[in-house]
Structure formats: C-alpha cells, structure tokens
Amino acid sequence: MSDRIVVAMSGGVDSSVAAALLVEQGFEVIGVTLRLAASASRCCSLEDAEDARRVAEALGIRFYVADHADAFRREVIEPFADAYLAGRTPIPCVACNQRFKFGRLLERARALGAERVATGHYARIGRDPATGGRTLRRGADASKDQSYFLFDLDAARLARVRFPLGELDKEAVRARARALGLVTADKPESQEICFVPDGDYARVVEQVRPGGLPGPGDVVDESGRRIGRHAGVHHFTVGQRRGLGIARGRRLYVQAIDAGRNQIRVAPAEALAAAGAALTGVSWVAGAAPLEPCRARVRVRYRHAGAEATIEPQAGGGARVRFDAPVAAVTPGQAAVFYDGDVVLGGGWIAEALAA
C-alpha cells in the first residue's frame, strides 16, 4: 500500500497535529478541507479553510479545499431538521463521518492516488487477536474519546483509516502544536454541532423547514391529562426539564414526544427509566451480527458512562437491548453503542425505549 495519505483538515488544532504527526512518521501527506456548512458556522468556514492552508504550508504538504456544502445540507442538515419534527433527537456527527469524512473523503483520496485517510478523532484502531481484523477502540483520553460517533465503521473501512491522536490527550496535542508553531495551537474548539453554533436547534429546524412546522400543541402528564401548551415538538428532547413552562410541586421532565399528535408527555424523573431499547440500522465492526445474544456495556448518548446489557440481534438489521438495571432518558434518534472493555462492537439507532 502506498505511503500517501489524505488528512481531513478542519482548521482546528486536532486535525493540524494529526497531519503533523503523519509527516513526522514519513507519510506523504495531502491535506483536504471539506467545506460542509455555511460560513456562519463555527467550523468548515472560509476562515477555518485558511487556517488549514497555513498549517499545510508550514508542514510543506499539498492542500485542497473540497466544497460539499450542497450535499451536506441534503444529507445531514435536512435529515437533522426532519428528525426533530418527527420527535427524535438526531446525532448529525455520525452521518457526517459516514458520508463525508469516511465516504467522499476516501473517494477523493483514491483520486489523489492514496488508499488511506486520517482524521483528528480521539479513537484508536487495534486488531482482533482471533481473526486478525481491525477493531475500533476508545481513545486513550477518556474525556475526549470519540469512538461513540464512529460505531458504524466496519473492519474493512478501518483498514483504510488512521487516527493519529488516539494515544494522546488534548493538552499533549496543544503542546505539540505549540512546539511546531502551528497557527491553530491555541484555537478554541467548539462544543456545538457545526451548523448550530449557538446551540439553538429549534431555530435551525425553523430555517430549514419553514413550511413544515407543527405549531403549538398540548403538554400532558402520564395519564394523558392536559397540563399545559408547547410551542412545537422541535423545541424538546426526551429528558429535558427546562423550557416546559409548567409550575408543579415536583420537577417534571419530557418523557416522550408524540409528533403525530403534536404532544409532549412529561413525568417525574423516576418515570424516565427504561428497561431496554429497540434499535434499527445496527452495524457491527466485525461486519456481521453475532449468531447469539451477546453481552456488552451500552452507551445511549455521548456522555453516558454506559450500562451493562444483553443485545439480541434481530432480522433486518435491528436489535433489542435489555439493560441489567433501568436506564434513564433513553432517547429515540440517539445511538446505542456497544462496548467490550474499550473495544467497540457496533451500535445502532434508538427507535423506541422499552418500558421498565
């Protein structure tokens, strides 16, 4: 395999150092910035592309900008808005990784004579001692680990991917950038979705689907009794407490979102516990589902520590997850990702929380 490799350079410190490390390791590195979102976003902007270009110049590598903004809107932003309108809470970063960073970027790499791509994700790639196939592992820095967002990378694609930052923590990355004099060394990082720079998801939905908004509806309690009104289901997610506009003697949280009825159901915290989850679109890093139910630690959102569970694969790419103990706020639209220690087995999309 050629030593030529394409690095996704977002204009941030992580991808800058990823490129620098590969140069140090003797690879012929080509930097590519994927311009995905509008210039008003906190990443993928013209300013970010210029920062990436300056880093590439400092490293002495070739550099290109690929504009995929139209495709990104169709394949990531519009489905994001549609999911909120359907009462789900989406994770656009997974779709971005799948379709662009490990989809279109790999296609572009091949056009440039490279068979591999690299990104600044905090994750690691290992080998299965039994099969010799690639495995996806958590990043060494637990606070920055991004393996949750990469669960649908199978062993075949992992063979063409590099994560140079997998063994590092954030401060070590910044220290390396400072030592190299890179302009991105102290650049702040965004904690938000790139096309939702101020965290206002509802406003993005309204901008993308102005003609499809549901309008006000009822807030109901566990028994179905109306106790208030809401401004639109796209303002809410399961587990949310703030913004309900309901004054009661105890704290209430969003328990479920019924987009068909334009209804938000609220309940006290203890009612949010789920015994399991029904999943769709399940993928397995090994490439095929296990033949029997398997045990794993399952994370149902990015910052979730995980819960011990049994996973029952089902026909058609689905699965059922049954937790050993109830888990709070299992949210349709989020991913359930399966771990064996620090190894990612796979994951899928939460379609429904199963009642405790």
Secondary structure, 3 states (H helix, E strand, C coil): CCCEEEEECCCCHHHHHHHHHHHHCCCEEEEEEEECCCCCCCCCCHHHHHHHHHHHHHHCCEEEEEECHHHHHHHHHHHHHHHHHCCCCCCHHHHHHHHHHHHHHHHHHHHCCCCEEECCCCEEEEECCCCCCEEEEECCCCCCCCHHHHCCCCHHHHCCEECCCCCCCHHHHHHHHHHHCCCCCCCCCCCCCCCCCCCCHHHHHHHHCCCCCCCCEEEECCCCCEEEEECCHHHCCCCCCCCCCCCCCCCCEEEEEECCCCEEEEECHHHHEEEEEEEEEEEECCCCCCCCCEEEEEECCCCCCCEEEEEEEECCCEEEEEEEEEEECCCCCCEEEEEECCEEEEEEEEEEEEEC
